[in-house]
Amino acid sequence: MRASTVRWLLTLAVAVTCLALGRTLLGGAGAAAGAVIVPTLTLLLVALAVDAWVLCPLAGSLAATGVSLLGLGWAWAARQAPAFGWQMAAAGLLFGAAAWQRRLRDRRLHRLRQALDDLQEQHTVRRQAIALAGQTSEGLRKKLARYTQLQSIAEELSNLTDLTAIATVAVERAFALIGKSDLCLLFLVDPERQALALVASKRREAMPSVRAKHGDQFDRHVLRTHHPLLVNDTRRDFRFTVAVSREREVGSVIACPLMAGQSPTGVLRLDSASPGAYTQDDLRFLDILLDLVGTALTNARLFARTQQLAVTDSLTGLALRRPFLEQLARELTRSGRSREPVSVLLLDVDHFKAYNDTFGHTAGDLILRRVADVLRAVVPPGGTVGRYGGEEFVVLLPKLARPQASEVAERVRRSVERDLQGSPREAERRAAHAPPGGGEAEPGEGVTVSVGVAAFPDDAQVDLELIRTADQRLYQAKHAGRNMVISS
């Protein structure tokens, strides 16, 4: 039964008892009956009042006590019986004891409520701590997953030596690692134009193609400051005047520079149409990824440079002897199947040892570089030029028979004779006093070349025999007076 129902029943009982006592005292019962009923009703009224102190609020308890004392006083005044006086005294003691017990109970209830409030507060704090621990655990789990991805990306990048493949992996992994993006772009600095050039991109489905191939204000800002960039709302960032791209809506941007030592070599950038899409954690992970990509690109460039040095002469920039012979063998195999001619030119700088002995090796190196420049300019597309050794150069001319190859050789001879003019001593002096990055001294007057020509399949069937035939004709040209072409 509910407490409110008990209170209403108790109030009703007090009211009924008061009515019965009043009716009895007013003569509703005989004297003999009244002598029994009145004490009974007064005792009942006192008992109900005592119960009110336990069950009812303070106002109800005081009202029940007042009614009980009023009833006892009325009964004592109406009957003039000493027992009612004792009843009033006993009722006062009972009411006092009940009030004291009520006070003790209220204090205990107050302490219990305080203890309950403390427990609820502790429960709330612990629940918040559990929720915070869950959030921390989730954050750590995401970070661990990202670090695991970074480890796999590092392993993947370490196996790549091609710049295009590295750029593609960089944008794809950055797009997946950071997420929340509509577009990921990788720009590299074009060394000739000194401007950004788009090399790889990754976009969300249904996104339009990228038209800005040279970056925008965000990319240029990163390239200029050499620092990562996080823009939570492009419309409210005072550093940028244009908040919306012409191609697509840009709400937030995250970008990091691709560094090579202290110089930026590119920018990797992600953007989203939603403002506030990125956090500082995203920026930190993107920066770590860019370190990995930068290392991979540096290694790829070093690998490409090493490969180039392995097949290229450092002085002239032409192919070395071994790579040239490998190319010649491949070309002869192809020409044997297609039955097309192949010609080889072997040329030598006349009196080169005398130049070196008279004017020094600096002037001799200048002559070799200028001859290499002439060969690159005169040899038709598809031909291969190599430095065969010392002052000897070799030219591979696919699909050219001996007559056409002889014409090319003659043009080379005339170009060397025409272009390599000036005093060798003056060339040496200019080279010695030229500022760093300045022009080269002109080689000496009278620099000429002798050329031997051999053709496949007329003169030889294999590569070494073809080279030997061309070499024999080269020496014929030298013995015949130099500065000439011998092709038969």
Disulfide bonds with the S-S distance in Angstrom:
none
